[in-house]
């Protein structure tokens, strides 16, 4: 039962490079076109959503806001939220539920932050290991705790994203597999529950992308 349950996340092709990973590029079809003088309602919605995300990220970033940082985190948010949303459609491979994708993105971001911080702002990075007001006797322990917390940041980012995406898909799969032993009235109740779960998963896809991008921007501001 458990093998069949988790097999919904397995690639369906057996090539050396599974073509299911091409689903990561499906989000290009959802990006609005800029061919028209009058913007469409979809483009207006995307622009308003982007302005909201940029406004939220400006709060977490430092006062000297870099345009390229905002562009990076905005693109990261759009990439994650569209991949989460596209995976809700039937027969589309769910890439963000795999640690290969989420951990790969988080490790690359974390490595770039650490290299930039320790090379350009080494003194600030050393100060950040000991919070202000720490007693001298606790400073070695605080340095060790802060170092461990910095090292596990990419792992916690990746697990938070993948675990939330996996949990919703597994719950919908468990409910759908129980339809063979239910009566007609319970099946109607199951359809209602599944509809509510789909709405919840759409919300989770946006929330997890928002959390991932906001936390990434917070980690970036600590190295600047």
N, C-alpha and C positions, 0 to 999 in steps of 0.2 A: 504494500500500500504506500509506504513512504517513498520507495524507489519510483513508483509511478507518479506520485504526487510531485516530487521535485524534478521529474523528467520534463515538466513543462518549460523549464528554463534551459534545457539542453538544446544545442543547435541541431537542426533537423537534417543537415547535410554532413557528409562524411569526408569531404575533401580536406587537404592539408590546411587550407585557409577556408573556413566556413563562410559561405556567402550570406549567412544570416547577419553577419556583422555589418553588411552594407546598410542595414536598417538604421545605423547611426547617422547616415547621410540623408535620411528621408526628411529631416527638418528643413532642408533647402526648399522643398515644395511648399512649405508653409510660410516662408518669408515673403513679405509683400513686394510687389513690383512697383517700380518708380517710373513707369513709362507715361503716366498721365499727368496733365496739369492739375486736374481736380482730384484730390486724394479720395480713395474709397473709404467706406466705413471701417473696413478691416484695417486699413493703414492708419486711420485715425485712432482706432482702439490700440494698435500696437504702439503708436507714438505716445499716447497717454500712459500706457503701461510702462514704457521705457522711461518716461520722465519721472514716474513714481519710484522706479527702482533706482534711478540716478540720485533722486532726492534722498532716499534712504541710505544710499552708500556714501553720500557726501557727509552725513552725520558721523559715520564710523571712521572715515578717512581723516587724515590730518588737515589742518587749515590750508596748507599749500597743496591744493588739489591738482593732481596730474590728470590731464585729459586721457592719457593712454591707460592709466589705472582704471578710470571709469569705463573706458571702452572695453578693457579686458573683462571686468566683472559683469558688465552688461552682456557681453557676448557669451560669457560662461553661463549666466542665468538663462539666456535664451536657448542655448544648446541643451542644458539639462532639462528645462521645463518642457521643451518640445519633444525630447526623447522620452521623457516620462509619459507625456500625453499620448504620443504615437503608439507606445507599447500597450495602451489600453484597447487598441483595435484588434480584432481577431486575426490570428495567423501572422502577427508581426513580432519578430524576435525582440525580447526585452533586454536591451544592452546595459542599461543603467542598474539593473539588478545584479550584475556580475562585478565582482571585485576587480577584475582586470581593467574595467573602464573607470570605475569610481576611484580605485586606489591609484591608478595611473595618473589621473587628473590631479588628485590631491597631493601625491608625492612630487610631481613636477612643480606645482605651485609652491609647496613647502620648501623644496630645495632652492628654488629661485629666491624666496624670501630670506632663507638662511644665508645663502651666498652673498646676497646684496647687503644684508644687515651686518654680517661679520666682517666683510671686506670694507664697506663704506662707513658704517657706524659701529665700529667695534666697541668703543667706550660705552655707548648707549646700550649695547647688547649685554655687556658685563653688568651694568647698573640694573638692567631689567631682571637679572637673576636674583637680586636681593631687594625685596620690597622696602620702601622707606619705613623706618622705625623698627626694623628687625633687630632684636638683641644680638650682640656679638657672638654669644654662645650658640645661637640657632642659625647663624649665617651658613655654615657648611651644609646643614640639613636643608635649608631653603634653596641653596644652589643645586643640590641634588634633586630636590622635588621639582623645581622649575625646569631643570634640564630634562627630566623624565617627561614632564607634561608637554614640553616643546617637541620631544621626539615622537610622542604618540598622537600628536595632532593630525597628521595625515591619515592615520589608521582610524581615529574616531570620526573624521569627516566621511571617509569611505564607508565605514560600517553604518553610520547614521543614514546615509542615502540608500545603500543597497538593502539594509534590513527593512526599512519602511516600505520600499517598493516590493520586496519579496513577500512581506506579511500580507499586504492587500491582495496580491495575486493568489497566494496560497489559500486565503480565506474564501475568495470567490470560487476557486477550484474545488475546495472541500464541499461547499454548499451545492455546487452544480453536480458533483458526483453522487450526492445523496438523493437526486431526483428519481432514481429508479425504484426506490422503496417507499416513496411517499404517495399519498392519495392526491386526488385532484385539487381539493381545497388547500392542502399543504403546499402543493406545487404553485398555486397562485400566490400564496404567502411567500414562497421562496423567490418567485419572480420579483415581487415587491422589494424583498430584502436585497436581491441582486441589483436592482435599480438604485437603491439607496447606497449600496456599496460602490457602484460605479461613480456616483456623484461624490462620494467620500474620496475615492481614489483620484478623481480629477483635482479635488482640493489638495490632496496629499502631494500630487505631482508639482503643484505650484508652491506649496509650503516648503517642501524639501529642496527645491531649486533655490528658493529665497533664502533658506537657512544656510545652504552650502555657499552661496555667493556672499552673503553678509558676513559669515564667519571667516571666509577667505579674505575679505576686505579688512576685517578687524585684525587678522594675523599680519596682513601687509602693513597696516598703520603702526604696529608695534616695532617694526624694523626701520621705520623712516624717522 
